[in-house]
Amino acid sequence: MITLCIQPSITDPYFNLAAEEYFLKQFQEDIFMLWRSVSSVVVGKHQNALAEINHEFVQANQIPVARRLSGGGTVFHDLGNLNFTFIRTVEKIQEVNFKIFTLPIVEALRKSGIEATTTGRNDLLIDGKKISGNAAHVHKNRVLFHGTLLYNSQLDALKGALNMDLSHFEDKAVQSNRSQVTNIATYMDKPLSVEDFCHRLFWDIETQLPGPEKYILNNQDMEAIQKLSDAKYRTWEWIYGYSPRYRFNNWLTLDQGKIDISLLVEKGLLTELLISGPFSDQLRHLIEECMIGSPHDFKAIKERLKALNGFLLDAGIEPEQLARAMF
């Protein structure tokens, strides 16, 4: 049995997520990959992306939002966080459990003096605080298992990027479990740089695997992964359009009264808008007709409302304020 061990130098989250799918579907060998990405928010496959992120924080800090192939909750990546990926061909999918994949991680951490424990939610903890969230995806007879490892991550950015208020959303999407988190480096007597820790961890995990062989991405790999990244992982349709059907409810308080807003969103597009407030039925119909089919995206909504600027201003409604209330 051969296990290809890969340590990519690319830190683009979309490329790295595409690389996982590429190795899952195009290779037959078992895979171990240890990688890092720049600051980014990565939602699970079955999550409502808009409900999971803090839009103002993400936009102000220019943090990319991505969607991965596996289920589970939203995680935060940055260069102080490591991501591990195991891909394995199995005979019976039901025989696979999370402990098979987390054991090499736990053992490698122990060699660095870190005692990590697992939980029933497929997390890894130190001193009761979360250092790793894990998830899996099955493709035919191949299993992809991956997770994060908070080594020296910007925890304030992590907390700022993840949305804690889901009260505006009604859906059946998988919601993240928010846990108290910590960094591995905090528990090391002599913390290493993240690069040195990454190399040590890679070596300690590699030596536990059957038939380890280092693998370097060649030009063909790079081109195929980049193509998949551009065609799927970077697209609005995958990141936001893949979100389950949901209803978004909000309100806007003006001097002349309150505006109530209810949006039905399917595949990321507004399919229904119910709006009521201190304005005419004619304006209500114009707003509703204008917004149907729009992506549930602030810039898209704002652009659509430009056609009604005059009507809205005459009614004492600031178009940008109304656009923000719809998002």
KOLMITOR-48046 format. One record per residue (C-alpha): x, z, y; chain. Coordinates in steps of 0.5 Angstrom, whole numbers. Layout:
BEGIN
+-------+-------+-------+--------+
|  east |    up | north | chaine |
+-------+-------+-------+--------+
|     X |     Z |     Y |      A |
...
+-------+-------+-------+--------+
This chain:
BEGIN
+-------+-------+-------+--------+
|  east |    up | north | chaine |
+-------+-------+-------+--------+
|     0 |     0 |     0 |      A |
|     2 |    -2 |     7 |      A |
|     1 |     2 |    13 |      A |
|     2 |    -2 |    20 |      A |
|     5 |     2 |    25 |      A |
|     4 |     0 |    32 |      A |
|     6 |     3 |    39 |      A |
|     3 |    -2 |    44 |      A |
|     6 |    -2 |    51 |      A |
|     0 |    -5 |    55 |      A |
|    -4 |     0 |    58 |      A |
|   -10 |    -4 |    60 |      A |
|   -16 |     0 |    57 |      A |
|   -20 |    -7 |    56 |      A |
|   -14 |   -10 |    52 |      A |
|   -13 |    -4 |    48 |      A |
|   -20 |    -3 |    46 |      A |
|   -20 |   -11 |    44 |      A |
|   -14 |   -10 |    40 |      A |
|   -17 |    -5 |    36 |      A |
|   -23 |   -10 |    34 |      A |
|   -18 |   -15 |    33 |      A |
|   -14 |   -11 |    28 |      A |
|   -20 |    -8 |    24 |      A |
|   -23 |   -15 |    23 |      A |
|   -17 |   -20 |    23 |      A |
|   -12 |   -16 |    18 |      A |
|   -13 |   -13 |    11 |      A |
|    -7 |    -8 |    12 |      A |
|    -8 |    -1 |    14 |      A |
|    -7 |     1 |    21 |      A |
|    -4 |     6 |    25 |      A |
|    -4 |     5 |    33 |      A |
|    -2 |    10 |    38 |      A |
|    -3 |     8 |    45 |      A |
|    -4 |    10 |    52 |      A |
|    -9 |     7 |    58 |      A |
|    -9 |     8 |    65 |      A |
|   -15 |    12 |    68 |      A |
|   -21 |    10 |    65 |      A |
|   -28 |    12 |    63 |      A |
|   -30 |    10 |    56 |      A |
|   -37 |    10 |    54 |      A |
|   -39 |    10 |    46 |      A |
|   -42 |     4 |    44 |      A |
|   -49 |     7 |    44 |      A |
|   -49 |    10 |    50 |      A |
|   -52 |     9 |    57 |      A |
|   -46 |     7 |    61 |      A |
|   -50 |     9 |    68 |      A |
|   -52 |    15 |    66 |      A |
|   -45 |    18 |    63 |      A |
|   -41 |    16 |    69 |      A |
|   -41 |    19 |    76 |      A |
|   -41 |    13 |    80 |      A |
|   -39 |    15 |    87 |      A |
|   -33 |    19 |    84 |      A |
|   -31 |    13 |    80 |      A |
|   -32 |     8 |    85 |      A |
|   -28 |    12 |    90 |      A |
|   -22 |    12 |    86 |      A |
|   -23 |     5 |    83 |      A |
|   -23 |     8 |    76 |      A |
|   -25 |     2 |    71 |      A |
|   -31 |     3 |    66 |      A |
|   -31 |     1 |    59 |      A |
|   -35 |     1 |    53 |      A |
|   -31 |     2 |    46 |      A |
|   -34 |    -1 |    39 |      A |
|   -35 |     6 |    36 |      A |
|   -41 |    11 |    37 |      A |
|   -40 |    18 |    40 |      A |
|   -39 |    21 |    47 |      A |
|   -36 |    19 |    53 |      A |
|   -28 |    20 |    54 |      A |
|   -23 |    20 |    60 |      A |
|   -17 |    16 |    59 |      A |
|   -11 |    16 |    63 |      A |
|    -3 |    16 |    62 |      A |
|    -3 |    23 |    61 |      A |
|    -8 |    22 |    55 |      A |
|    -6 |    19 |    48 |      A |
|   -10 |    15 |    44 |      A |
|   -10 |    15 |    36 |      A |
|   -13 |     9 |    32 |      A |
|   -13 |     9 |    24 |      A |
|   -16 |     3 |    21 |      A |
|   -17 |     3 |    13 |      A |
|   -20 |    -1 |     8 |      A |
|   -24 |     3 |     3 |      A |
|   -28 |     2 |    -4 |      A |
|   -33 |     6 |    -2 |      A |
|   -35 |     8 |     6 |      A |
|   -39 |    14 |     4 |      A |
|   -32 |    17 |     1 |      A |
|   -29 |    17 |     8 |      A |
|   -29 |    23 |    12 |      A |
|   -26 |    25 |    19 |      A |
|   -22 |    30 |    16 |      A |
|   -18 |    25 |    12 |      A |
|   -16 |    22 |    19 |      A |
|   -15 |    28 |    23 |      A |
|   -10 |    31 |    18 |      A |
|    -4 |    27 |    20 |      A |
|    -6 |    29 |    27 |      A |
|    -6 |    37 |    26 |      A |
|     0 |    36 |    22 |      A |
|     4 |    33 |    27 |      A |
|     2 |    38 |    32 |      A |
|     4 |    43 |    28 |      A |
|    11 |    41 |    28 |      A |
|    11 |    41 |    35 |      A |
|     8 |    48 |    35 |      A |
|     1 |    47 |    36 |      A |
|    -4 |    50 |    32 |      A |
|   -10 |    45 |    33 |      A |
|   -17 |    46 |    29 |      A |
|   -23 |    42 |    27 |      A |
|   -30 |    43 |    29 |      A |
|   -37 |    40 |    26 |      A |
|   -37 |    36 |    32 |      A |
|   -31 |    32 |    30 |      A |
|   -27 |    35 |    36 |      A |
|   -20 |    38 |    35 |      A |
|   -19 |    45 |    39 |      A |
|   -14 |    49 |    41 |      A |
|   -16 |    56 |    43 |      A |
|   -23 |    54 |    43 |      A |
|   -22 |    49 |    48 |      A |
|   -22 |    41 |    46 |      A |
|   -16 |    37 |    46 |      A |
|   -19 |    31 |    42 |      A |
|   -26 |    27 |    41 |      A |
|   -26 |    23 |    35 |      A |
|   -31 |    17 |    33 |      A |
|   -31 |    12 |    28 |      A |
|   -34 |     5 |    26 |      A |
|   -35 |     1 |    20 |      A |
|   -34 |    -6 |    19 |      A |
|   -35 |    -9 |    12 |      A |
|   -30 |    -5 |     8 |      A |
|   -26 |    -3 |    14 |      A |
|   -26 |     4 |    17 |      A |
|   -24 |     5 |    24 |      A |
|   -23 |    12 |    26 |      A |
|   -20 |    14 |    33 |      A |
|   -19 |    19 |    38 |      A |
|   -16 |    22 |    44 |      A |
|   -11 |    27 |    45 |      A |
|   -10 |    31 |    52 |      A |
|    -3 |    32 |    53 |      A |
|    -2 |    32 |    60 |      A |
|    -8 |    29 |    63 |      A |
|   -11 |    30 |    70 |      A |
|   -17 |    34 |    68 |      A |
|   -20 |    35 |    75 |      A |
|   -21 |    27 |    75 |      A |
|   -24 |    28 |    68 |      A |
|   -29 |    32 |    70 |      A |
|   -30 |    28 |    77 |      A |
|   -31 |    22 |    73 |      A |
|   -36 |    24 |    68 |      A |
|   -44 |    25 |    70 |      A |
|   -47 |    32 |    69 |      A |
|   -54 |    30 |    71 |      A |
|   -58 |    26 |    67 |      A |
|   -65 |    28 |    70 |      A |
|   -66 |    21 |    73 |      A |
|   -66 |    18 |    66 |      A |
|   -71 |    17 |    60 |      A |
|   -68 |    14 |    54 |      A |
|   -66 |    15 |    47 |      A |
|   -58 |    14 |    48 |      A |
|   -53 |    18 |    45 |      A |
|   -51 |    23 |    50 |      A |
|   -44 |    26 |    51 |      A |
|   -43 |    34 |    49 |      A |
|   -39 |    37 |    55 |      A |
|   -34 |    42 |    53 |      A |
|   -29 |    46 |    56 |      A |
|   -22 |    42 |    55 |      A |
|   -15 |    43 |    56 |      A |
|    -8 |    40 |    55 |      A |
|    -3 |    40 |    49 |      A |
|     3 |    41 |    54 |      A |
|     0 |    48 |    57 |      A |
|     1 |    51 |    50 |      A |
|     8 |    48 |    48 |      A |
|    14 |    53 |    50 |      A |
|    18 |    47 |    52 |      A |
|    13 |    41 |    54 |      A |
|    16 |    34 |    53 |      A |
|    15 |    28 |    58 |      A |
|     9 |    25 |    56 |      A |
|    13 |    19 |    53 |      A |
|    17 |    23 |    49 |      A |
|    12 |    27 |    46 |      A |
|     8 |    20 |    45 |      A |
|    15 |    18 |    41 |      A |
|    15 |    24 |    37 |      A |
|     8 |    24 |    35 |      A |
|     8 |    17 |    33 |      A |
|    14 |    19 |    28 |      A |
|    11 |    25 |    25 |      A |
|     5 |    21 |    24 |      A |
|     8 |    15 |    21 |      A |
|    12 |    19 |    16 |      A |
|     6 |    22 |    13 |      A |
|     3 |    15 |    12 |      A |
|     3 |    11 |     5 |      A |
|     8 |     5 |     6 |      A |
|     9 |     5 |    14 |      A |
|    12 |    -1 |    17 |      A |
|    13 |    -2 |    24 |      A |
|     9 |    -8 |    27 |      A |
|    10 |   -11 |    34 |      A |
|     5 |   -15 |    37 |      A |
|     7 |   -23 |    37 |      A |
|     5 |   -28 |    42 |      A |
|    -1 |   -30 |    37 |      A |
|    -3 |   -23 |    37 |      A |
|    -3 |   -22 |    45 |      A |
|    -7 |   -29 |    46 |      A |
|   -12 |   -27 |    41 |      A |
|   -13 |   -20 |    44 |      A |
|   -13 |   -22 |    51 |      A |
|   -18 |   -27 |    49 |      A |
|   -23 |   -22 |    46 |      A |
|   -22 |   -17 |    52 |      A |
|   -24 |   -23 |    57 |      A |
|   -30 |   -25 |    53 |      A |
|   -32 |   -18 |    51 |      A |
|   -29 |   -12 |    53 |      A |
|   -29 |   -14 |    61 |      A |
|   -36 |   -17 |    62 |      A |
|   -41 |   -13 |    65 |      A |
|   -46 |   -15 |    59 |      A |
|   -42 |   -11 |    54 |      A |
|   -40 |    -5 |    59 |      A |
|   -47 |    -4 |    62 |      A |
|   -52 |    -9 |    59 |      A |
|   -51 |    -7 |    52 |      A |
|   -54 |     0 |    54 |      A |
|   -60 |     2 |    51 |      A |
|   -67 |     1 |    54 |      A |
|   -68 |     6 |    59 |      A |
|   -72 |     9 |    65 |      A |
|   -69 |    11 |    72 |      A |
|   -73 |    15 |    76 |      A |
|   -71 |    17 |    83 |      A |
|   -74 |    19 |    90 |      A |
|   -72 |    18 |    97 |      A |
|   -75 |    22 |   103 |      A |
|   -76 |    19 |   110 |      A |
|   -78 |    22 |   116 |      A |
|   -85 |    18 |   115 |      A |
|   -86 |    21 |   108 |      A |
|   -83 |    20 |   101 |      A |
|   -82 |    14 |    97 |      A |
|   -82 |    15 |    89 |      A |
|   -78 |    10 |    85 |      A |
|   -79 |     8 |    77 |      A |
|   -75 |     3 |    74 |      A |
|   -75 |     0 |    67 |      A |
|   -68 |    -3 |    65 |      A |
|   -67 |    -7 |    59 |      A |
|   -60 |   -10 |    57 |      A |
|   -58 |    -8 |    64 |      A |
|   -63 |   -12 |    68 |      A |
|   -69 |    -9 |    72 |      A |
|   -76 |   -11 |    68 |      A |
|   -80 |    -7 |    72 |      A |
|   -80 |    -3 |    78 |      A |
|   -86 |     2 |    81 |      A |
|   -85 |     4 |    88 |      A |
|   -90 |     8 |    92 |      A |
|   -89 |    11 |    99 |      A |
|   -91 |    10 |   106 |      A |
|   -91 |     3 |   107 |      A |
|   -96 |    -3 |   106 |      A |
|   -98 |    -6 |    99 |      A |
|   -96 |   -12 |   101 |      A |
|   -89 |    -9 |   102 |      A |
|   -89 |    -6 |    96 |      A |
|   -91 |   -12 |    92 |      A |
|   -85 |   -16 |    96 |      A |
|   -80 |   -10 |    94 |      A |
|   -82 |   -10 |    86 |      A |
|   -82 |   -18 |    86 |      A |
|   -75 |   -18 |    89 |      A |
|   -72 |   -14 |    84 |      A |
|   -75 |   -16 |    78 |      A |
|   -69 |   -19 |    74 |      A |
|   -64 |   -16 |    78 |      A |
|   -58 |   -12 |    74 |      A |
|   -58 |    -5 |    75 |      A |
|   -52 |    -5 |    80 |      A |
|   -52 |    -2 |    87 |      A |
|   -48 |    -9 |    90 |      A |
|   -53 |   -13 |    86 |      A |
|   -59 |    -9 |    88 |      A |
|   -57 |    -9 |    96 |      A |
|   -56 |   -16 |    96 |      A |
|   -63 |   -18 |    93 |      A |
|   -66 |   -13 |    98 |      A |
|   -62 |   -17 |   104 |      A |
|   -68 |   -22 |   103 |      A |
|   -73 |   -16 |   106 |      A |
|   -68 |   -13 |   111 |      A |
|   -73 |   -15 |   117 |      A |
|   -79 |   -12 |   113 |      A |
|   -76 |    -6 |   111 |      A |
|   -73 |    -4 |   118 |      A |
|   -80 |    -5 |   121 |      A |
|   -83 |     0 |   116 |      A |
|   -77 |     5 |   118 |      A |
|   -73 |     4 |   111 |      A |
|   -66 |     3 |   111 |      A |
|   -64 |    -3 |   106 |      A |
|   -58 |     0 |   104 |      A |
|   -61 |     7 |   103 |      A |
|   -66 |     4 |    99 |      A |
|   -61 |     1 |    95 |      A |
|   -58 |     7 |    93 |      A |
|   -64 |    11 |    91 |      A |
|   -65 |     5 |    86 |      A |
|   -58 |     7 |    83 |      A |
+-------+-------+-------+--------+
